């Protein structure tokens, strides 16, 4: 059975697009210094493991809507960040005056 060329091209383009997205989602080395959840930009948040542009923007939106994070654990209130993801992020995040 022959796969239509258009279908094959779509599949390859989708794979490339998803690959690029995965590379953006915190795939580089972890940050050297803890990222402050209350002051970080989208770019700074994207340095965190498993944090891409959407999640970074959600963190900022949450912070703007609810005020500064009082404790790092409040990050789990952001859509898309559950306990497992939080545990991976915990060594790399801080809030004002907090030590990871």
N, C-alpha and C positions, 0 to 999 in steps of 0.2 A: 504494500500500500504506500503510495507516494504522499508525502506531506506537502500541502500547497505552500509555495514560496512565501506568500503573504503571511500565512500562519507562522512559519518558521521565523520570519523577520520580526513579527510582533513578539514572539516568545523571547528572542534574543534581546530586543530592545527593553522588554520588561525586566529581564535578568540584569541588564546593565543598569537600569534605573534603580532597581532594588539594591544592587551591589553598591552603588553610589550612596544610597541612603544609609546603608549599614556602615559604610566607611565614615559617614558624618556622625554617627551616633556614638561618640565617645570611644572610638576605636584606637586612638593614639595612646601614648603613654599617659599614665595618671598624672594629675597636676602635682608639681613639686611642693606647693603650699596649699593648705586647706582653702576651699572656695567658700566665701561667706555668702550664705543664702540670702542675706538681707541687702547685699550691695552688688552682687554679681550681675553681669550683663549676660545676654543670651550666649555670646561667644565664650565667656568664662565658664558658664554652666555646661556648655557642650564639651568641655575638657573632661568632665566627669564620665566614668564608665556608664554605658547604657543610656546616656542622655543625648538625644538628638535635638534638632531645632524645635520640634513641636513640644517636647517635654520641657525644654528650657523655657519656652514661652509660657507654658502652663504654670511653671514655678513663679515666673515674674507676675503673671496675671493673678495668681493666688495671693502673692505678697501684696500686690496693689489693692486687691479686694478686701483682704483680711488683716492687713497690717504686717509688721515684721514678725518673722518667726521667733518665738520665744525659746523653743527647744528644737533640736534637729529632728526629733521624732515627728514633729508636725508636718514634715515633708510627706509623710504617708497619707496626708489629707489631699494631696495633689493627685488628680486623675492620672492613672498609669503608673503610680509608684506605690507598690505594695511592700510587704515586709521583706521579701527576698531581695528586691531591688534596693530597698533602703539599707539592708545589711551590707550590700556591695558598695554603696555610696558612703556609708558612715565614716570610714577612715579618711575620706577626702573632703568632708564638709564641716562647716562651723556656722555658728550664729554669733552675734556680738558677744565677746567675752567667753565664748564656749571653746573648750578644747576637744578635738575629736578623740 
